[in-house]
Amino acid sequence: MSGWTPDELRRVDRSDELHVASDRPDGTRRPGVTIWVVRLDDDVYVRSAYGPGNGWFRRAQAAGTGHVSVGGVEKDVAFVTPDAAAADLHARLDAAYHAKYDRFGPQIVGTVVGPAVVDVTLRLDARG
């Protein structure tokens, strides 16, 4: 279970953007960035546009924990790497990104869908 309430999941659905900040080793929080977010079933996912070198992604992956703000919801989260071999999961995530963001055009949506983003996908599990 991801720890998100039904109301929080609805807010994720209605929000185009999520603000994500990772934790530092000393427990303080890094400055955050704004990214796209999708809900799939009872889980919340983000992907790194432009690959694994993206700073927010590297920091989130290294920290393992952080904080997100989305649709008026504030949540501490764990950054979890989903199974890269779960082809069905990634196809469903692609479809969720297309459904939510295609209105912005294929060039920008293309940065967060397809085989190149499987390894830069994180599930956000609510903590506490």
N, C-alpha and C positions, 0 to 999 in steps of 0.2 A: 504494500500500500504506500502511496506517495505522500500521504499526509495533508493533501489539499482538501478543503471542504467543498461541497457542491457549489456554494456561493462563490468561493474563490475561483473555482474552475470556470464558472460563467463569466467572471470578470476577466480572466485570461482570454477567453473566447472573444470578448468585446473589445479588447485592447490590442492595438496594433504594435505597441512597443513595450518593452520591459527594460527596467534599469537594473543592471547587475554589477555587483562589487564583490570581489573575493577578499578573504581574510589573509592578513599577513601572519608570518610565524609568531610574531609577538602578541597576536590577538587583536591588533588594530585592523581597521578595514581600509582597503585601498579605495581610491576614487573609482566610481563606477562609470559604465558606458551604457548607452542605449542601443538595444538590439531587437530584432524580431523574435517572436515567441509563438509557439503553437501548443495546443492541448490535443492529446490523443487519449481517448478514454478518460481515465482518472489520473493521467500523468501530464507533466508539463516538460516541454523540450525546447532547447535552443541549439542553434548551429552557428559555427563560425564562418561567416562570409569571408572569402579570400584565404581560407586555409588555416593550417595549424600554427603559422607564424604570427597570427593576430594576437596582440598583446593581452587582451582581456581573456582570451581562451587559454593561452599558456599559463597565465596566473591562476585562473579558476581551476584548471586541471592540476596544477602543482599544489594549490592550497587545499582542494577538496571540499572546502566550505566557503560560504559567503552569505550575501543578503540580496534579495531582489525586491523591487517595487513594481507593481503592475496593477492597473485599474483600481488604485486606492488600497491595495493590499500590500502590507509589508511582511516579508517572510525571511527567516533564516533558512538556508538551504544547504544540502549536500549536493555537490556536482558528481553525478554518477555517469560513467561511460557505459552505454548500453552495448549489448552483444553485437559486434560488427557482422556476425554471421546471420543475424536475424533479418534476412532479406525482406520478409513480409513487413516487419516493423519499419524498415527504412523506406519501403515503397509506400506504406501508409503515411509516414511522415512527409514524404514528398507530396503526396496528394493533399495533406493538410496545409502545407505551405502554399501550394497552388491555389487551393480553395480560398485561403485567407488573403493572399498577397498578389495574385495575378493581375489585379487592377493596376499595379505599379509597373507592369510591363515585363516581358520575358527576360530582358537583359539583367535586371536586378534580381528577379526571382531565381534566375539561373545560378546565382552565387550561393544559394542555400538548398538546392535540390540536386539529385543525381549521385552517382557513385563516388565522386570526389569529396563529398561532405559526410560520408558514413563515419570516417574516423574523427570528425570534428563535431560530433553530435553529443550533447550532454542532456541527461534527464535531471530535472531539478526536484529533488526530494525534500519536502518541507521537514524542518527539524523543530523539535520542541512544541 
